[in-house]
Amino acid sequence: MSYKKAQPKIADSLSVFIEQIENIEKSTASLQKISDSIDAKMDLFYQYEPKLNFEPLETINEKQINLIVQKNAQIEAAMNLYLNKLEQQRKQKDSFFYYFSMSIAVMFAITVFCSYYAISNHYKKQKTETQFIRFLNDEKLKDKYVKWLNNKN
């Protein structure tokens, strides 16, 4: 029976359990208050609509766009100037090559004409010589011509 004496009474053990249950209830109530507070803050957070002021950014953006437009206009003006210079150079080269090719064509025509004239005169000279020699032979004047030619020199 000593065992029965060592065991605590049910009433004593119930009081310990009741104290623990009361502590748990207090903790639960405190947690419930914290949860309600968090829920209220979360509702406020979800209802919050941020109102952003983009006016300073829009002003900066407009300034940057204007600057880019100005730089683009400067680049375009420089490109047009450069293209005009290139076009003038091309026209000068084209006109030079045009006059150069025309002068070559004129020189070629003169060369062809002179060559034709020289060849034509050469054949006329040969023809005239053969006719002259034939005439001298036919008329038997060759000896007189040779004497005349020797006296002339």
HELIX and SHEET records of a PDB file:
HELIX    1   1 SER A    2  ALA A    6  1                                   5    
HELIX    2   2 ILE A   10  GLN A   47  1                                  38    
HELIX    3   3 GLU A   55  GLU A  139  1                                  85    
HELIX    4   4 LYS A  142  LYS A  152  1                                  11    
END                                                                             
